[in-house]
Amino acid sequence: MPIDITMPALSPTMEEGKLAKWHVKEGDSVSSGDVIAEIETDKATMEVEAVDEGKIGKIMVAEGTEGVKVNAVIAVLLQEGESADAAAAPKAEPKAEAPKPAAEAPKADAGTVTRATAETQTAPAAKAAPAPATTKSEGGKVFASPLARRLAKEAGIEVSAISGSGPKGRVVKSDVEAAKSGKTPLKAATSAPASAPATGGAALAGGMTKAQVLALYPEGSYELVPNDGMRKVVAARLTESKQTVPHFYLTLDCKIDALLAAREQINAQAPKGKDGKPAYKLSVNDFVMKAWAVALQRVPMANATWAGDSILYHKRSDVAVAVAVPGGLFTPVVKSCDTKTLREISEEVKDLATRARNKKLAPHEYQGGATSVSNLGMFGIKEFAAVINPPHGTILAVGVGEERVYADAGQVKIANFMTVTLSCDHRSVDGALGAELLGVFKGLIENPVMMLA
């Protein structure tokens, strides 16, 4: 049976994307892992790989098409012996019937799927969307490609014991090979999916409508620019955060003279290349990232994420850093930030920021993490309170480092200070815990040598 290749969801927030480029044409043979297309999302441009071997029977979405919904069929893959005619043949559609009285209306069959692999399809234009398909049939069948089933049978492995990495959890060739080699453990048995938890709570407020806003201003006094995908996602996520996450804020000042001195000394020791430029140049933000990551290790109860009926306490300090890009914001994640040197953090942040601005980040590079750092000091901002980026439990807002007059044992002195504000999700991080975390951070920033202790 022909296999539908669908528009992948490359991030949790992706609803649609642009099919930027095809790397194959109809009739081409492909193997599992071959790059067949490039997809542009609100976050990045990503390559799409074939999850099975076969021949491209028909391309359903033309190159350059925008607004392609997630799970929409973009091409059809033919297996051995199948013809392009089968791929091109339209699927039978039910005949329209006169509407029946409400009492006689037939019930929807929630277990019906549109094809053997049970991959969700989007409805054609001007047709009602079908009920969402599940990844398992009522009999608990595990979905796998024909090739994967054959390889598993030859290896004497139950397909149900293999974890699928294909669309909707589908078992593909690479999964079987990984199971055969012992790289991935086999599951004891497949179990029925847990029922979805009740959402609870009230629906999110939508605010004023577009018509209501436009009515407030004279026509011609503004330029109306439609929001792109990135801005829509940022707006939706941050609105959700402020309406569903109970924020509270903790602010303190950090004396950074020792940090500035250490930074100057380290940068002065950087080797220079043939062009005379230093091999690296640490920023204040590099010290902030390191100190914040170490502080989370020393106060592990604050390295937390709210998960409905549970709290996740993270073993690693995966710290996201806010990167401003035209029209929006990226938060790439520095994994295990506490274990990396200042130079490694500096190089990784610069690389992630550059690729974020060029929309070249892979999904795993901006997903995950339990906390974020947002630094507006370079813009001269003294202090601010940042909005938590769900599902993170905290975000540290960093202001500018500046000279300030302060009192010390009755004497007036001058030193460099930096104001930081910690936003906490009160469901997972209480006030005293947040204060302890921020206090540890302050100690590390004011005495940077302690980051190495």
Salt bridges, closest charged atoms under 4 A:
ASP4 OD2 - LYS91 NZ 3.57
ASP4 OD2 - ARG115 NE 3.54
GLU16 OE1 - LYS69 NZ 2.96
ASP28 OD1 - LYS25 NZ 3.40
GLU38 OE2 - HIS23 NE2 3.04
GLU93 OE2 - LYS127 NZ 3.91
GLU119 OE1 - ARG115 NH1 3.19
GLU119 OE2 - ARG170 NE 3.81
GLU154 OE2 - ARG150 NH1 3.56
ASP253 OD1 - ARG404 NH1 3.35
ASP318 OD2 - ARG316 NH2 2.78
GLU347 OE2 - ARG343 NE 3.13
GLU348 OE1 - LYS340 NZ 2.61
ASP351 OD2 - ARG355 NH2 3.01
GLU365 OE2 - ARG355 NH2 2.68
GLU402 OE2 - ARG404 NE 2.95
ASP408 OD2 - LYS413 NZ 2.77
ASP425 OD2 - ARG427 NH2 2.81
ASP430 OD1 - HIS426 ND1 3.44
GLU446 OE2 - LYS442 NZ 2.82
